[in-house]
Amino acid sequence: MAEYPRTRDDSDAANITPSAASAIEPLPELETVTDADDLTLYGVLDPADDIEAALELELTFLAALLFAPAAIARQVITAVIGTRDESAPDLTVLPVDTTLFLGPANRLIFDAAVTLIDEGTPATPQLVQARLTDQNLHRHTKNAMLDIISPATPRATVVGGADLPHLAAALVDAWYRRGYRALVTRMHQMIATRPVDELGGHWTALTAHQQTAERRRLTVRDNLARI
C-alpha cells in the first residue's frame, strides 16, 4: 500500500464531529475523505449513537493491532487495505485514505502502524511511539497511546491476536454504517438544492457508491474470516 502521511494536528475527541457540509459538486467517492469540513465526505453518526463506544472500539482495535504478533497484524492490514505494491485499490480492499477512525489521534496511530508494517517492521507500541515522535506527532497522540498501553479500565485480551480480525471487521462495519448515513445526507442536499430533473441521476450515482462500498465490505470481511 502506498504511504500516506497525515497532516491533521487535532487529537482532541471533541474535534471528531465535522461542521455542516459545504461541498455539493462534484460528487465524492464514498470511501474517499479529503475534507473534514464536509459532513458527507466524512461519514456521520446518528445522534443516538454513543460516540464513546465508537472511540472505544477504535482504541480496542489499535491495542490489539499493536500487541498482536507481527504476522497476524500484517495479515489483517493486508486484508483491510491491501499491500504497498498495489498501484491502485480494487474492490477487494478499502482505499488507504478511507476514514475508518473518528478519533483524529487514532487515525494518526493507525497510519504510523501501517507505515511500519509496510516497511517490514513490527508495529509494537514502542516502535509506533518512536515513529510518532520522529514525525513530531507524539503530542497529538499522547492520550490515545496512553489509553492503548495502560487503559484506565483494563480491556480483555486474547493471546496471539486471535481477536484482531474480528475487531477489524467490526471497525469496517461501523465505517459502512456511517457511509449509509452520509449518502442519505447527500441525497437530502440534492433534494434541497438541485433541479428536480437532476435528482434521478444523483440517486443513481449514490446507489453506485453504496454498491461499491458493499462489495468492498463483504470482500474484506471474507478475507478477515480466513485469517
C-alpha positions, 0 to 999 in steps of 0.5 A: 500500500502506498504511504500516506502521511497525515497532516491533521494536528487535532487529537482532541475527541471533541474535534471528531464531529465535522461542521455542516457540509459545504461541498455539493459538486462534484460528487465524492467517492464514498470511501474517499475523505479529503475534507473534514469540513464536509459532513458527507465526505466524512461519514456521520453518526446518528445522534443516538449513537454513543460516540464513546463506544465508537472511540472505544472500539477504535482504541480496542482495535489499535491495542490489539493491532499493536500487541498482536504478533507481527504476522497476524497484524500484517495479515489483517492490514493486508486484508483491510487495505491491501499491500504497498505494491498495489498501484491502485485499490480494487474492490477487494480492499478499502482505499488507504485514505478511507476514514475508518477512525473518528478519533483524529489521534487514532487515525494518526496511530493507525497510519504510523502502524501501517507505515511500519508494517509496510516497511517490514517492521513490527508495529509494537507500541514502542516502535509506533511511539518512536515513529510518532515522535520522529514525525513530531506527532507524539503530542497529538497522540499522547492520550490515545497511546496512553489509553492503548498501553495502560487503559484506565479500565483494563480491556480483555485480551486474547493471546496471539491476536486471535481477536484482531480480525474480528475487531477489524471487521467490526471497525469496517462495519461501523465505517459502512454504517456511517457511509449509509448515513452520509449518502442519505445526507447527500441525497437530502442536499440534492433534494434541497438544492438541485433541479428536480430533473437532476435528482434521478441521476444523483440517486443513481450515482449514490446507489453506485457508491453504496454498491461499491462500498458493499462489495468492498465490505463483504470482500474484506470481511471474507478475507478477515474470516480466513485469517 
